[in-house]
Amino acid sequence: MLAGKSAVSIRVAVVTRPEMRPSTLFPPDFDLTVPLPTLLRVKSTKVGAAVRVIRTIQVSRPGILRRGGNLDLATRRVTNCVLASIGYPTVPPHTTARQYREMFVTDLIPISVSTLLPTEVVGLDLFRQETESEHCKLYRAADYPLTLDDLSRLKHRGVTRLFINKASRSVYQSYLRKVATTSGPDAFPLTARVGALNEVVRDVLESAFKRDDVTETVNAAEKLGSLATELITQDEFTVSDLFQVLHHDYATFTHSANVAFYSGLLANELGYSKEDVEKITTGGLLHDLGKLEIGEHILCKPGKLNDDEFRIIRLHPTLGFKKLAHRDDLNEGQLMMAYQHHERLDGKGYPVGCVSDDIHPWAKICAVVDVFEALTSQRPYRTPMTRSKAIALLQRDSGTHFDSEVLACWKSIIQRNLAS
C-alpha cells in the first residue's frame, strides 16, 4: 500500500511472517509510514538496517521518538514488527536506540527444545541457527507459542536447541521452574518436566559452583535431589525421557547433573527406597565438588595430562570429601560418593586404593555412572562414545573395577532404552 512515492506502509514488511497479525498490532488511528529507502535497506542490510529503522521511523504525531529517547508503546509495537520480519531481536520496554544497538553484540545462549511446550507462551524471543557458521535469526517472537507442528518439524530436522538473548535468561528460568515444579492435575508432560528440571539443575549448580559456597551448594543439591526423585520414581518415567534432555558437554556442573540423574535412576532400579534414592541423587550432584579446587587449564586440557597434572586431578575426591565431611546434613553414603567414586574393586583406584568390601555401595553406583557419563559426553580431547560402546567398555572391567550386580543393572537399563 503506497503512502506516497517516497514511502511505503509498514504493513508490507509485516505480512512476510504469517504469525504476525497486523490487525492486533496497529491501533486503528495510527498512521505510520517508513521512507522507501529505509524499507529497502531493511530487506538488504540486516543489522544496520534494523538500527536505522529505530532512528528513522516517522509517525503522524511528532516527538514520539526522539534521538536517544524511548519508544512509546505504539511505536515499539510497529518497530518490533519490522525487526521480527527480518529476523532480529524485538525491542523491550523503555529501550533507547543506543541500548537496542548494544543488544546485537549481546551473546545469545542456547536452550533445549525439549523444554518448550505447544500452546505455552515462553515470553521471550526464540532464535535459530541454521548452521554453525550462520548468525542466529528469529524463529518465534515472544508473544507467540510454538505449535505441535513447529516442534515436530524441529525434531524431524534434528534441531535440539534454540537460542535466547542472555538478558532474557531470568524469564526462561521462571518458565523452567513453572514447568518443573507444577504437580497434580495441572502438571506438564513428564518429558518436559524432566527436561525443565535438568536445565534448572545445571543452572543452579553452575551458579553455586561459581560462588564456591558449600552451604549454598548442599542446600541447592538437596532441593534439586528431591525434585529429581519425584520424577525418577514415577511409574511412567522411562530412561528415554532422560536421554532426550541431558546435555553432554564437559562442564563440571553438567557432568554432576547427569551423574545425579543416572545415580537416582540406577538406585531406583536396584530397589532402594525412595528416601535413599533421593539421598543418592543428591550425592550425585555433589560427587565432584573437589574439582572446583582444580584449575580449568587442567580440567579442560585438550590433550593428554602429564604426570603432575594427573596427580592434581587425582586429588579431587579428597578435596571434595574435606569440603563436605564436617556437615551433619549429609550421611556416610553421600560422603563416600564424593570420596570413593574412583576406587576400584581390585584396589587399583584412588585416592586410597580400597578393595571391594571397603567401598560403600552408593560409591559403587556412582563409580559406574560416573565413567559411563564421561565416556558418552564431549571432552576436550575426544568425541563422545555411543551408549552401546560405553557399556561394552565398562563390561570389560566388570568384577575388577566395577561391581558386577550394579553394572549388570545399568546395562539392562541402557539396553532397554536402545531397544525402544
Secondary structure, DSSP 4 states (H G I P E B T S, - for coil): -BSSTTEEETHHHHTTSTT--HHHHS-TT--EEEEHHHHHHHHHHTHHHHHHHHHH-EESSTTSS-TT-B--HHHHHHHHHHHHHTT-PPPPTT-BHHHHHHHTTSPEEEEEGGG--TT---SS-EEE-SSTTSPPEEEE-TT----HHHHHHHHHTT--EEEEEGGGHHHHHHHHHHHHH--GGGPPPHHHHHHHHHHHHHHHHHHHHHHT-HHHHHHHHHHHHHHHHHHHTSTT--HHHHHTT------HHHHHHHHHHHHHHHHHHTT--HHHHHHHHHHHHHTTGGGGGS-HHHHT-SS---HHHHHHHTTHHHHHHHHHTT-SSS-HHHHHHHHHTT--TBS--SSS--BGGGS-HHHHHHHHHHHHHHHTS-BTTBPPPPHHHHHHHHHTTBTTTB-HHHHHHHHHHHHHHHH-
